[in-house]
Amino acid sequence: VFVASLTPTMGSCNSKVNSLSWTCDSCGLNNRNNIVCSNCSFNSPKDIHDGIVAECKKLLQKYNQSHILNHINDITNRIDLNRLILQIYSIDFQYVDKLYKRAMNEEKQTNNNENISPFPHSDACDISSIGDIDRLCDLGFKAIIEGKCCVVILAGGQGSRLGF
């Protein structure tokens, strides 16, 4: 468990498993994707730090999310930077990308614009001509149940004057 209240001090790397792993000289813990030891808060060596940040940037670029690190140089506290990097590595970008592509594919398959038409201005009404709101809501719910739907966008509020 990473404790953020500890003050980081300089550490060094005993052995490099790869560019994202290092062993803390202070406590001996093998750290992966951390620029600060998750046990004792010693700082990783500069080459490990730079490697982790570079790998993080590559990961984000792969999924067109590199803008997340636009202001990485503004983060002066290594513990805060470490938190950001760990959050980024906790995201399953491959899964999110798969969900996004599936949603876009389904939208293309079901996007049938022939049933969508603009709301004619002549049909617009004000609160005094709406009538029985409960009856209209019931009609709307019935249409939804039957797989029919109509969307009307009202400007100017949350519909509280209409009883919603």
BELPE-V279093 format. One record per residue. RES is the residue in one letter. NEAR is the number of other C-alpha atoms within 12 Angstrom. Layout:
{{RES:NEAR} {RES:NEAR}}
This chain:
{{V:12} {F:22} {V:18} {A:21} {S:14} {L:19} {T:20} {P:25} {T:21} {M:21} {G:26} {S:29} {C:32} {N:20} {S:20} {K:20} {V:15} {N:18} {S:27} {L:32} {S:30} {W:37} {T:34} {C:32} {D:25} {S:24} {C:20} {G:20} {L:25} {N:29} {N:39} {R:29} {N:35} {N:44} {I:48} {V:48} {C:42} {S:34} {N:27} {C:31} {S:33} {F:36} {N:36} {S:43} {P:30} {K:21} {D:20} {I:33} {H:33} {D:22} {G:25} {I:33} {V:32} {A:23} {E:26} {C:36} {K:25} {K:20} {L:25} {L:25} {Q:17} {K:15} {Y:22} {N:15} {Q:19} {S:20} {H:16} {I:20} {L:24} {N:13} {H:12} {I:21} {N:13} {D:11} {I:16} {T:11} {N:21} {R:31} {I:29} {D:26} {L:29} {N:35} {R:24} {L:27} {I:34} {L:26} {Q:17} {I:27} {Y:24} {S:16} {I:18} {D:16} {F:22} {Q:17} {Y:13} {V:15} {D:18} {K:14} {L:14} {Y:15} {K:15} {R:14} {A:15} {M:14} {N:13} {E:13} {E:13} {K:12} {Q:11} {T:12} {N:13} {N:11} {N:11} {E:8} {N:12} {I:13} {S:11} {P:15} {F:14} {P:9} {H:9} {S:8} {D:11} {A:16} {C:15} {D:14} {I:15} {S:11} {S:11} {I:17} {G:14} {D:14} {I:18} {D:14} {R:12} {L:15} {C:17} {D:13} {L:17} {G:19} {F:16} {K:15} {A:15} {I:14} {I:11} {E:11} {G:10} {K:14} {C:15} {C:18} {V:14} {V:17} {I:12} {L:16} {A:8} {G:8} {G:11} {Q:11} {G:15} {S:10} {R:14} {L:20} {G:15} {F:10}}
